[in-house]
Amino acid sequence: TVAEQDASVLGLALERGRALVIAVNKWDGILAEQRAEIQRQLALKLDFAPFAPLHFISARHGSGVGELVASTVRAYEAAMRSMPTKELTRTLEHALGVHQPPLVRGRRIKLRYAHQGGRNPPRIVIHGNQTASVPDAYTRYLANVFRKTYDLFATPVVIEYRTDANPYDRERRAKPRPGRPRRRAREKQRR
């Protein structure tokens, strides 16, 4: 079973956004009848990291270690992958076409474009309007779309939203621009 210490180490890795490959050692010493039950328990206890591959190994006999190393290398490459803005935006547009974001106060959330904001973990920055209102479920949907499209194996995907400035915002328009006072301000000075 997953000990409390194991769960805290897994939680720390997820909190820091690192790629995660899980290995269960001493698999050779477990009876065949018990293996299915242990796999079921692990799936229940590790549901907070569904993207992390699970490897059953025996360090003494060396079984499964080669696959573990291959998964670790693949996870590192996925965490360090570079993704061009054009492709990320195209993926975002496809995801929006398949499943639109929900309405907020009768208005559609508009997500315009995406770019990479960092690596390890892959951070995808999405620009649009009303981004503070995007539900967590929709953020998870987008993270899964990007993970699948770019084969981000064993790596958490961080989605960050940025709200674009509204050029028609009254507060923004009311502020006088430097060097060019507004007509009303000039008229007040003349009086």
VMD Tcl script that draws the C-alpha trace (Angstrom):
set ca {
  {0.00 0.00 0.00}
  {0.96 3.64 -0.29}
  {2.50 4.77 2.97}
  {1.93 8.27 4.33}
  {5.54 9.19 3.56}
  {5.19 7.97 -0.04}
  {2.06 10.06 -0.52}
  {3.76 13.17 0.90}
  {6.74 12.74 -1.47}
  {4.32 12.35 -4.39}
  {2.40 15.42 -3.24}
  {5.62 17.44 -3.04}
  {6.62 16.42 -6.58}
  {3.17 17.43 -7.88}
  {3.20 20.70 -5.94}
  {6.47 21.63 -7.60}
  {5.10 20.56 -10.98}
  {7.70 17.92 -11.76}
  {7.40 14.96 -14.08}
  {6.42 11.87 -12.17}
  {7.13 8.18 -12.77}
  {6.05 5.80 -9.99}
  {7.87 2.52 -9.29}
  {6.58 -0.26 -7.04}
  {9.50 -2.42 -5.88}
  {9.59 -6.04 -4.64}
  {6.85 -7.02 -7.08}
  {8.38 -10.48 -7.45}
  {7.63 -11.30 -3.79}
  {3.88 -10.77 -4.12}
  {1.57 -13.66 -4.89}
  {-0.29 -13.57 -8.20}
  {-3.67 -13.51 -6.41}
  {-2.69 -10.39 -4.44}
  {-1.29 -8.43 -7.39}
  {-4.68 -7.49 -8.85}
  {-5.90 -6.23 -5.47}
  {-2.72 -4.18 -4.94}
  {-3.03 -2.66 -8.42}
  {-6.64 -1.71 -7.65}
  {-5.66 -0.09 -4.32}
  {-2.83 1.84 -5.96}
  {-5.16 3.13 -8.68}
  {-7.54 4.41 -5.99}
  {-4.85 6.03 -3.82}
  {-2.92 7.57 -6.72}
  {-5.92 9.06 -8.52}
  {-4.53 12.57 -7.89}
  {-1.79 11.87 -10.46}
  {-3.58 10.07 -13.32}
  {-0.89 11.09 -15.83}
  {1.92 9.33 -13.90}
  {2.86 5.88 -15.26}
  {3.09 3.05 -12.75}
  {5.92 0.48 -13.03}
  {6.16 -2.76 -11.10}
  {9.79 -3.73 -10.65}
  {12.12 -6.06 -8.81}
  {15.44 -4.37 -8.11}
  {16.96 -7.65 -6.92}
  {16.23 -9.47 -10.18}
  {16.33 -6.39 -12.40}
  {12.92 -7.03 -13.89}
  {11.08 -3.94 -15.08}
  {14.02 -1.61 -14.43}
  {14.75 -1.07 -18.14}
  {11.17 0.07 -18.76}
  {11.40 2.35 -15.71}
  {14.53 4.05 -17.06}
  {12.94 4.45 -20.50}
  {9.86 6.06 -18.91}
  {12.04 8.40 -16.86}
  {13.93 9.57 -19.96}
  {10.66 10.04 -21.85}
  {9.18 12.03 -18.93}
  {12.23 14.32 -18.80}
  {12.06 14.96 -22.55}
  {8.35 15.77 -22.28}
  {8.93 18.19 -19.39}
  {11.62 20.05 -21.36}
  {9.74 20.08 -24.69}
  {9.48 23.35 -26.61}
  {6.11 24.14 -28.18}
  {5.74 26.91 -30.80}
  {3.07 29.57 -30.26}
  {1.48 28.91 -33.64}
  {0.95 25.21 -32.89}
  {-0.30 25.89 -29.35}
  {-2.83 28.40 -30.69}
  {-3.96 25.93 -33.35}
  {-4.42 23.25 -30.67}
  {-6.38 25.72 -28.52}
  {-8.65 26.60 -31.46}
  {-9.28 22.91 -32.14}
  {-10.09 22.28 -28.46}
  {-12.48 25.26 -28.47}
  {-14.17 23.87 -31.59}
  {-14.72 20.50 -29.96}
  {-15.86 21.84 -26.57}
  {-16.70 25.53 -26.11}
  {-16.12 27.19 -22.73}
  {-19.30 27.83 -20.76}
  {-21.24 31.08 -20.71}
  {-20.59 33.56 -17.89}
  {-23.48 35.92 -17.13}
  {-24.82 35.25 -20.62}
  {-21.52 35.98 -22.38}
  {-19.14 33.48 -23.92}
  {-15.59 33.27 -22.55}
  {-13.27 34.03 -25.47}
  {-9.86 32.42 -25.46}
  {-7.78 33.94 -28.26}
  {-4.28 32.49 -28.36}
  {-1.77 30.44 -26.37}
  {1.99 30.46 -25.93}
  {4.49 28.57 -23.84}
  {5.34 30.31 -20.59}
  {7.94 27.87 -19.29}
  {9.27 24.35 -19.11}
  {9.50 21.73 -16.37}
  {6.58 21.84 -15.87}
  {5.23 22.86 -19.26}
  {3.37 26.13 -18.66}
  {0.86 27.21 -21.28}
  {-0.36 30.80 -21.09}
  {-3.77 31.42 -22.67}
  {-4.94 34.95 -23.45}
  {-8.57 35.98 -23.70}
  {-11.39 37.77 -21.94}
  {-13.19 36.79 -18.72}
  {-10.40 34.32 -18.02}
  {-10.93 34.61 -14.26}
  {-14.30 32.89 -14.81}
  {-12.94 29.78 -16.57}
  {-14.10 26.77 -14.50}
  {-11.56 24.28 -13.13}
  {-13.16 21.46 -15.13}
  {-12.55 23.36 -18.38}
  {-8.94 24.06 -17.35}
  {-8.43 20.32 -16.75}
  {-9.97 19.62 -20.17}
  {-7.50 22.01 -21.85}
  {-4.56 20.55 -19.89}
  {-5.53 17.06 -21.05}
  {-5.87 18.23 -24.67}
  {-2.39 19.79 -24.60}
  {-0.93 16.74 -22.80}
  {-2.35 14.38 -25.43}
  {-1.50 16.56 -28.46}
  {2.13 17.17 -27.46}
  {2.70 13.77 -25.83}
  {3.53 15.34 -22.46}
  {4.12 11.94 -20.88}
  {4.15 11.75 -17.06}
  {4.19 15.53 -16.81}
  {1.68 17.89 -15.22}
  {0.60 20.71 -17.51}
  {0.12 24.13 -15.92}
  {-2.49 26.33 -17.59}
  {-2.23 30.05 -16.83}
  {-4.76 32.61 -18.02}
  {-4.19 36.27 -18.84}
  {-7.00 38.70 -19.49}
  {-6.43 41.04 -22.42}
  {-6.92 44.77 -21.87}
  {-10.22 46.12 -23.13}
  {-9.63 49.18 -25.34}
  {-13.19 50.36 -24.68}
  {-12.93 50.26 -20.89}
  {-14.32 53.54 -19.48}
  {-11.81 53.78 -16.64}
  {-8.94 53.30 -19.01}
  {-10.28 55.91 -21.45}
  {-10.90 58.44 -18.67}
  {-7.22 58.64 -17.77}
  {-5.48 61.45 -19.65}
  {-2.64 60.32 -21.84}
  {0.76 61.82 -21.03}
  {1.68 64.76 -23.24}
  {-1.81 65.03 -24.75}
  {-4.34 66.52 -22.32}
  {-7.94 65.98 -23.16}
  {-10.07 68.77 -24.60}
  {-12.20 69.08 -21.44}
  {-9.12 69.48 -19.28}
  {-7.89 72.27 -21.57}
  {-11.29 73.98 -21.51}
  {-11.31 73.96 -17.69}
  {-7.91 75.61 -17.64}
  {-9.10 78.41 -19.96}
  {-12.02 79.33 -17.67}
}
mol new
graphics top color blue
foreach p $ca { graphics top sphere $p radius 0.5 }
foreach p [lrange $ca 0 end-1] q [lrange $ca 1 end] { graphics top cylinder $p $q radius 0.2 }
display resetview
